[in-house]
């Protein structure tokens, strides 16, 4: 029979696993949500996403009485600047993702999130001067080969995939620099508050060009646009809850749930084209992903074995 601490640990890990998986599954089906918002275009969608994310976060801060945490960040100029940089990277990622979703390029966006973990590993070397293990170098090389294969097959660079992979990769780097000093709600609040001027400018430009569409489809359409705040914040909060309770190795494996689901949505629901060149490119990327996951599992096993040996000493 398990001891009380062991039962709590098992329960904690179960909550962590389900929360993290739920976050990635929600991110995986997000393209469908953006398609439902049509005729609201990508630029207006992202602007409303920023606005209603701020509204959601302000309500969450009021309920949890978290204003002191936000004020503490403002009092630290370096930390505030990092949240502003994070906001800029989030904006690039959101805009590219919605453009891809509404432009029939969900499969290409999924490729970006398959590549993203490999980009994160590469940034760890270039920026944080981390030492890579042989299998990690192999995964980076195979991923580069995949991009080359796609370029040769299509005759053009997969800019959306690379833009999503690198914007989210650099965002993760910024989050690494911020660390636990900023909680999930405060972080999203600050990142979106910095983006409010951008959202206002985009709404003005849309208004004077194609016209604002919120409400065109009735109250249901208004509710869906207002729901952008919830669909943005809930996965992030689930992710924050989950990743504190499970090993990083498990997080690394679960993160592929989102691009797998996006790929399935793009191919089997939206019927996006998958010519042979694209299958070859994806196949090579999946080989890189398998190599990276294998390395992660082996590294986690070695770390646990080292801890067990240390505990016996």
N, C-alpha and C positions, 0 to 999 in steps of 0.2 A: 504493500500500500504506500502511495506517495505521501511524503511529508507535506505539511501546509505550505512551506516556502516553495517546494517543487510544484505543487498544484497551482499556486499563484503564478509561478513562472510559466507553466504550460498554458494557463488561461491568458496570460499577458501576450504570449507568442501567438496564440490563436487570434486574439483581437488584432494584433499587429499584422498578421498575415492577411486576414479578411479585409482590414482597413486599407492596406497597401494595394491589394489586388483590386478592390472596389475602385480605388482612385484611378488605377491604370485602365480598368474596363470602361469607366466613364469617359476618360480621355480618348479611348479607342472609338467610341460611338459619337463623339462630338461633331465630326463632319456632317452626320445626318441632321443634327440639330441646326447647324448653319444653313443647310439646304432647305429646311422647313421655313426658315425666316424669309426666303425669297418672296416678294420682290425687293426686300431690303438687301442692298449690295454689300460687298466686303468692307468698303470704307466706312459706310454708315454703321454696319454691324460692329466693327471694332470700336468705333466712337461710343456707341451705346454700351458696349461691353465694359469700357473703362468707366463710364458714368455710373452704371448700375452696380459695378463692383465696388466703387467708392461708397455708394449708398448702403450696400450690404455690409461692408466693413464698418462703417460708422454705427450702424445699428448693433453689430456684434460687439463693438467696443463699448457702446453704451450699456448693453446687457451684462457684459463681463467686467465692466468698470476697468477697462484696459487703457484708459487715456494716459496714465502715468508712464506706461511702457513706451508709448509713442513719443511723449514729451522728452523722455530720456534719450531717445535716438536723436531728436532734433538738437539736443544739447551737445551732441558729439558730431562736429562737422565732418569728420572723416567717415563715420558710420552713415550719416545722412547722405553724403555724396555717393557712397556705395549703393544705397537703396535707390538713388536717382539713376545710377548707371544700370542697376538691375531693372528698373522700370523701362529704360530705353531698350534694353535687350528683349524684355517681355513684349514690348510694342512690336518690334521687328518680327518676333516669332508669331505673335497673334495675327499680325497683318498677313504674313506669308501663308499661314495655315488657313485662314478664312478665304483668301484668294484662291488657294489650291482646292479647298472644299467646294467652293461655288464655281470653280473653273474647270471641273472635271478632271482634277489631278490629285485625287485622294491617294491613289496608289503611289504616286511620286512623293507625296508627303509622308507616307508610311516608310518609304525608303530612307527619308531623312532621320526618322526616329530609330530605324534599325542601325544606321551609321552613328547616331549620336553617342552611344557609350564608347565607341572606338575613338571618336573625336575627343571625348572627355579624357580618355587615357592619354592621347597624344598631347593635349593641353597640359596634363599633369607633368609630362616630360619637359615641354617647352617653357612653361611658365613657373611651375612649382619645383622643377628640377628633380622630379621623382625618377627612380631607377625602375626600368621595366624588366619584367621577366621575359624569357625567350618566347613563350606562347603569346604574350601581349604584343611583342614586336611582329610576330607572325600574323596576328589578327589585323594589325594596322596595314601590313603589306598586302594581305588578301583584300582588305577593304579598298585600298588604292587601286588594286587590279580591277575590282568591280566597277569603280568609277570610270576607269579607262575603257573597260568593255562597253559600258553604257554610252560613253562619248563616241566610241567607234561605231557602235550599232545604230545610234540615233543621229550622229553627226552634230551633236550639240551637248553642252555641259548641263547636267541636271541641277540647275541653279536653285530651284525651290528646295530640293532635297538637301543640298549643301547649306543653303541659307538657314533652313530649320535646324539642321544638325549643329552648325557652328553657333547660331544665336543661342540655342538652348545649352550648348556646351559652355559658352562663355558665361551664361546666366548661372549655371552650376558652379563655375569658378568664383563668381561674385558671391554666391551664397556660401561657398567654402570660406571666403575671406570674412564674411559677416559672422558665420558660426552661430552659436546658440544665443548670441546677444540680442537677436531680434526674433520674436516668435512669429508663427505663420500669419496670424491675423494682422499684427502690426506691420509685418513686412509687406503683405499685399496692400494694406491701406496706404502706406507711404509710396509704394511703387506706382499705384494707380492715381494717387493725388498728384504726383509729379507729372503724370500724363494728362491730367484734366485740360490744360491749355491746348494740347495736341487734339484731344477729342473735340473741344469747342471749335477749333479751326476746321477740322474735318467736317463737322456738322454744318458749319456755315458754307463751306465750299460745296458740299452735297446739296444744300438748300438752294443755292444760286445756280447750280448746274442741272442736275437731274431731278432734284426735289426730294425732300424728306418723305420717307414712306411709312414711318411709324403710325399705326392706326388705320392705314389703308385697308388692311384686311379685317378690320373690326377689333373688338375688345380682346379676342383670342390672340390676335397678332401682337397687340400691345403687351399682353401677359407674357408671351414668348420672348419678346425683346427685353422686358423687365427681368425675365428669368435668367438672362445672361449673367447677372450678378451672382445668382445662386449656382449656376452651372460652372462658373469660374472658381468660386470660393470653396464649394463643398469638396471637390477632388483634392484641392490643395490642403484643406484641413484634414481630410482622411489620410492623405499622404504624410502629413506632419505627425498625426497620431500613430500611424502604423510603423514608420521608419524608426521611431524611438524604441520599439518593442521587439524588432526582429534583427538578425544579423545583416550586415551590409551585403553579404553574399546572396542572401535571399532576395533583397531589394534589387540587386543586379539582375537576377533571373526574372523576377516578376515584371520588371520594366518592359520586357519584350511583349507583354500581353497587349499593350496599347498599339504598337505598330502591326502586330499580327491581326488584331481586330480591324484596324483601319484598312489593311490589305484585303481582308475578306469582304469588307463593306465595298471597297472600290471595285473589286473583281466580280463578286457574285450578286451584289445588290444594285450597284450603279453601272455595272457592265462596262467598265473602262477597258480599253484595248490592252491586250497582253501579247504583243508579238514575240517571236523567238528571242530577239535581242534583249527585250526586257526580262524575260524568264532567265536568260543566261546571267544578266547582271544581278538579278535578285538571288539567283542560285549561289553565285560567288559571295555575295554579302552574307547569305545565311551560313555559308561555310565559316566566314570570319566570326559570325555571332556564336556558332558552336565552339569554335576555338576559344573565344573570350569567356564563354560560360564555363567551359572545361577548366580553363586556367583559374577562374574565380573559385570553383568548387575545390580544386586541388589546393589552392592557397588557403582557403577556409579550413580544410581538413588539417593542413600542416600547422596552422595557427592554433587549432583546438588541441592537437597533439602536444604542441609546445607548452600550452597552458596546463595540460594534464600532467606533463612531466615536471613542470615547475611546482605544481601543487603537491607532488609526491616527495619533493626534496625537503 
